[in-house]
Amino acid sequence: MPPRADLDLPIRIDRGSRVPVHQQVAEALRRAIGDGVLAPGARLPSTRAMSEVLGIARNVALVAFDELYAEGYVEGRPGSGTYVARDLPAAPRPMKEAPISSARWKARAVAAPIEAADPPGCISFRLGVPSTSPLAPEVWRRMWREVGDREPPSGYAAPAGEPRLRAAVAAYLGRSRGVTCSADELVITTGAAQALDLLVQATLDSGEAAAIEEPGYPTARRILQLRGARLVPVPVDEDGLRVDSLPSGGDAPVLVYVTPSHQYPVGMRMSIGRRLALLEWATTNDALVVEDDYDGEFRFGAPPLPALAGLDRAGRVAYVGTFSKILMPGLRVGYLLAPRPLRERVMAIKRLTDYHTPWPEQQALAGFCERGELERHVRRMRRYYAENRAVLAATLAPIAELARLRGLEAGLHAYLELRDDLDPERVGARCRERGVVVSTLADYFAGPPDRQGLLLGYGGLDPHDVRNGATVVAAAVRDEASCTGESTVAALRGRLARAR
């Protein structure tokens, strides 16, 4: 059935105009059809309904329709009604252009551009993309059937989230991450990004310092910048964040954002010594540590390390988790564990922003967790991602003298560290020419990069695509090395010729 036009059409009658009312109605409908508000084939309201809504005589509406019939804008179907003519070309609804003159509300800079979509048909090693392939369809359908069988709430819920889901998450964190907490200590969010944004609003005033890993997670950096924080980039090494590089005393940042389970993006895990040192620094300097455990569930042959939140005894850690990497980003559900005074402020801000995370998603995930499906799914995903990881490592092993694959102990991406004389931008361009999309490490630095390489997210690919994509990456690295070698030889020959 074709769409029916809303009775609230953009028709305004000017009773003081010298233009007859039927002409005003006809012209308004012409504009709506020409602008694409009324699409070809759309059903128009009856003349009786239109006369009642507009407060005009039905004969006036009939005359307006007759004009449109005569001009070919509309057509009638016996016993059915009046429709916009189907043979009219579809017209996109025009967008209103921004005013040419400057405006104060336009002066603020955009935090970051929206990333462009990957070209169709490419193999994309984009970071942060999990796979949904191993998720059993019958389990997925049952999740939502159970939600449909429950009566939805009639009012708004508490900002902290559904008690069922908070209890399930608290139990899961205790079993899987060694983080002991109660349901009352958690806040359900619409993902890790919202959790960080809420924490920043609750703790930082504009101009106050916040420390971030260098290189680090660009979204976290942009959230801090958007809220007016003064960024303090802190280098990372093989053991994670360099705690000895954090300012102390009056210069100490109020907040430190870290990814200790799988440093984003280089991939190392923060050593236990660094974790304890960071907690001691936070206590001494009255600072908050934000621990983003975005994919800590996925470890491959490495012993588990305790979360900072599990080691914290002084209430200095806010722990951020998400279902985006375990299940899928489209659910938009995460969680936040924070010390009580901070949690109260976070809930007050969340109430003002989106009130609470949507009820259906919370109920579906609660049932998923309560039946043990979450942990079964994590076990399946570990096996799936371990195969992808093994394929990636085996395919890139032949270029070990040119590029070293790092960060494979955990997570869903790896860092391919290139030899110093190889240009990652040119390697990335060679990959894109051959239908493979990779990221370069330089985009993850707030300042000048101190190392170079490519980032390869293998979570959203199957083993076949991982192998094919990594084969292209290896060929691109070899080609770059060959060109670099030829350039070096040519330069030496030129110097020798000039010397003669």
Residue pairs with C-beta under 8 A, 6 or more apart in sequence:
2 41
2 42
2 43
2 83
3 39
3 41
3 42
3 43
4 42
4 43
4 45
5 38
5 42
5 43
5 44
5 45
7 45
7 49
7 50
7 53
8 53
9 28
9 29
9 32
9 38
9 45
10 28
10 31
10 32
10 37
11 24
11 25
11 28
11 29
11 54
12 28
13 21
13 24
13 25
13 54
13 55
13 56
14 24
17 24
21 56
21 60
22 60
22 61
22 63
22 64
22 67
23 64
23 67
25 50
25 54
25 56
25 60
25 61
25 64
26 64
26 65
26 67
26 68
29 38
29 44
29 64
29 68
29 73
29 74
30 68
30 71
30 73
31 37
32 38
33 73
33 84
33 88
33 91
34 91
35 91
35 93
35 94
36 90
36 91
36 92
36 93
36 94
37 93
38 44
38 84
39 84
39 90
40 84
40 85
40 86
40 87
40 88
40 89
40 90
41 83
41 84
41 86
42 83
42 84
43 80
43 81
43 82
43 83
44 50
44 65
44 74
44 81
44 82
44 83
44 84
45 53
46 81
46 82
47 58
47 61
47 62
47 65
48 58
48 61
50 56
50 61
51 57
51 58
51 60
51 61
54 61
65 74
65 82
68 74
69 75
69 76
72 85
72 88
73 84
73 85
73 88
74 82
74 83
74 84
74 85
75 82
75 83
75 84
75 85
75 86
76 82
76 83
77 83
98 106
111 222
111 223
111 225
111 226
112 218
112 219
112 222
118 124
118 126
118 437
119 435
119 437
121 435
122 432
122 435
122 436
122 437
123 435
123 436
123 437
123 461
123 465
123 468
123 469
123 472
124 436
124 437
124 457
124 460
124 461
125 413
125 436
125 437
125 438
125 439
125 454
125 455
125 456
125 457
125 458
125 461
125 469
125 473
126 437
126 439
126 457
126 460
127 264
127 265
127 412
127 413
127 439
127 455
127 457
128 294
128 324
128 325
128 329
128 412
128 413
128 457
128 459
129 329
129 412
129 457
129 459
129 460
130 324
130 325
130 326
130 327
130 328
130 329
130 381
130 412
130 459
130 460
131 381
131 384
131 385
131 459
131 460
131 461
131 462
132 327
132 328
133 384
133 462
134 377
134 380
134 381
134 384
135 327
135 328
135 377
139 368
139 373
139 377
142 367
143 364
143 365
143 367
143 368
144 360
144 364
146 363
146 364
146 367
147 360
147 363
147 364
147 367
150 363
152 359
152 360
153 359
156 355
156 356
157 355
157 356
157 359
158 347
158 356
159 187
159 347
159 348
159 350
159 351
159 355
159 356
160 166
160 184
160 186
160 187
160 188
160 343
160 347
160 356
161 186
161 187
161 188
161 189
161 335
161 356
161 357
161 362
162 188
162 359
162 362
162 363
162 366
163 183
164 362
164 363
164 366
164 370
165 188
165 362
165 363
165 365
165 366
165 369
166 183
166 184
166 186
166 188
166 335
167 183
168 365
168 366
168 369
168 370
168 374
169 183
169 186
169 188
169 321
169 335
169 369
170 181
170 182
170 183
170 185
170 186
171 369
172 369
172 374
172 375
173 179
173 180
173 181
173 319
173 321
173 337
174 180
174 181
175 375
176 297
176 375
176 378
177 293
177 296
177 307
177 309
177 310
178 304
178 306
178 307
178 310
179 307
179 309
179 310
179 319
179 337
180 310
181 309
181 337
185 337
185 338
185 340
185 343
186 335
186 336
186 337
187 195
187 198
187 335
187 336
187 338
187 343
187 346
187 347
187 350
188 333
188 334
188 335
188 356
188 357
188 362
189 195
189 198
189 333
189 334
189 335
189 336
189 350
189 357
190 332
190 333
190 334
190 354
190 357
191 322
191 324
191 329
191 332
191 333
191 334
192 292
192 294
192 320
192 321
192 322
192 324
192 334
193 219
193 223
194 334
194 353
194 354
195 320
195 322
195 334
195 335
195 336
196 220
196 223
196 257
196 290
196 292
196 320
197 223
197 227
198 336
198 346
198 349
198 350
198 353
199 255
199 288
199 290
199 318
199 320
199 336
199 338
199 342
199 346
200 210
200 223
200 224
200 227
200 229
200 255
201 227
201 349
202 342
202 345
202 346
202 349
203 254
203 255
203 288
203 342
204 210
204 224
204 227
204 228
204 229
204 254
204 255
205 228
206 227
206 228
206 229
207 228
207 229
207 230
208 229
208 230
208 253
208 254
209 229
209 230
209 231
209 232
209 247
209 251
209 252
209 253
209 254
210 224
210 229
210 230
210 231
210 232
210 253
210 254
210 255
210 256
210 257
211 231
211 232
211 233
211 234
211 246
211 247
211 253
211 255
211 256
211 257
212 220
212 221
212 224
212 231
212 232
212 233
212 234
212 256
212 257
212 446
213 233
213 234
213 236
213 241
213 257
213 258
213 259
213 263
213 264
214 233
214 234
214 235
214 236
214 445
214 446
214 447
215 236
215 265
215 266
215 441
215 444
215 445
215 446
215 449
216 233
216 257
216 259
216 264
216 265
216 444
216 446
217 257
217 259
217 264
217 265
217 292
217 444
218 443
218 444
220 257
220 292
221 231
221 446
224 231
224 257
225 231
229 255
231 446
232 246
232 247
232 253
233 445
233 446
233 447
234 241
234 242
234 245
234 246
234 256
235 242
235 245
235 450
236 242
236 263
236 266
236 268
237 268
238 268
239 268
239 270
239 271
239 273
239 274
240 258
240 260
240 263
240 268
240 269
240 270
240 271
240 274
240 275
241 256
241 258
241 260
241 263
241 270
241 274
241 278
243 274
243 277
243 278
243 281
244 277
246 252
246 253
246 256
246 281
246 285
247 253
248 281
248 284
248 285
249 285
252 285
252 286
252 287
253 287
254 287
254 288
255 287
255 288
255 289
255 290
256 278
256 282
256 287
256 288
256 289
256 290
257 290
257 292
258 270
258 278
258 289
258 290
258 291
258 292
258 308
259 291
259 292
259 293
259 294
260 269
260 270
260 274
260 275
260 291
260 293
260 305
260 307
260 308
261 269
261 270
261 293
261 294
261 295
261 296
261 305
261 307
261 410
261 411
262 269
262 294
262 295
262 296
262 298
262 407
262 409
262 410
262 411
263 269
263 270
263 407
264 292
264 294
264 444
265 413
265 415
265 439
265 441
265 444
265 455
266 406
266 407
266 415
266 441
267 406
267 407
267 408
267 409
267 410
267 411
267 413
267 414
267 415
268 406
268 407
268 409
269 302
269 305
269 409
269 410
270 278
270 305
271 305
272 305
272 306
275 305
275 306
275 308
275 311
276 311
278 289
278 308
279 289
279 308
279 311
279 312
279 314
279 316
279 317
281 287
282 288
282 289
282 314
282 316
282 317
283 314
283 316
287 316
288 316
288 317
288 318
288 342
289 308
289 312
289 316
289 317
289 318
290 317
290 318
290 320
291 307
291 308
291 309
291 317
291 318
291 319
291 320
292 320
293 307
293 319
293 320
293 321
294 320
294 321
294 322
294 324
294 325
295 325
295 410
295 411
295 412
296 307
296 321
296 410
297 325
297 326
297 378
297 381
297 382
298 325
298 378
298 381
298 382
298 385
298 410
298 411
298 412
299 382
299 409
299 410
300 382
300 385
300 386
300 389
300 408
300 409
300 410
301 409
302 409
302 410
307 319
308 317
308 319
309 317
309 319
309 337
315 339
315 340
316 339
318 336
318 337
318 338
318 339
318 342
319 336
319 337
319 338
320 334
320 335
320 336
320 337
321 334
321 335
321 336
321 337
322 333
322 334
322 335
323 331
323 333
323 334
323 365
324 331
324 332
324 333
324 334
325 412
325 459
326 374
326 377
326 378
326 381
327 377
331 361
331 365
332 357
332 358
332 361
333 357
333 361
333 362
333 365
336 343
336 346
338 346
350 356
368 374
385 412
385 458
385 459
387 463
388 458
388 459
388 461
388 462
388 463
388 466
389 408
389 414
389 458
391 463
391 466
391 467
391 470
392 405
392 414
392 456
392 458
392 466
392 470
393 405
393 408
395 466
395 467
395 470
395 471
395 474
396 403
396 405
396 416
396 470
396 473
396 474
398 474
399 474
399 477
399 478
401 419
402 418
402 419
402 422
402 477
402 478
402 481
403 416
403 417
403 418
403 419
403 422
403 453
403 454
403 477
404 416
404 417
405 414
405 415
405 416
405 417
406 414
406 415
406 416
406 417
407 413
407 414
407 415
408 414
412 457
412 458
412 459
413 455
413 456
413 457
413 458
413 459
414 455
414 456
414 458
415 441
415 453
415 454
415 455
415 456
416 453
416 454
416 455
416 456
416 473
416 477
417 451
417 452
417 453
418 424
418 427
418 452
418 453
418 454
418 477
419 481
420 452
421 484
421 488
422 452
422 477
422 480
422 481
422 484
423 480
423 484
424 440
424 441
424 442
424 452
424 453
424 454
425 440
425 442
426 480
426 483
427 438
427 454
427 473
427 476
427 477
427 480
428 438
428 439
428 440
428 454
428 476
430 475
430 476
430 479
430 480
431 437
431 438
431 472
431 473
431 476
432 438
434 472
434 475
434 476
435 472
436 469
436 472
436 473
436 476
438 454
438 455
438 456
438 473
439 454
439 455
439 457
440 452
440 453
440 454
440 455
441 449
441 451
441 452
441 453
441 454
441 455
442 449
442 452
444 455
454 473
456 470
456 473
458 466
461 469
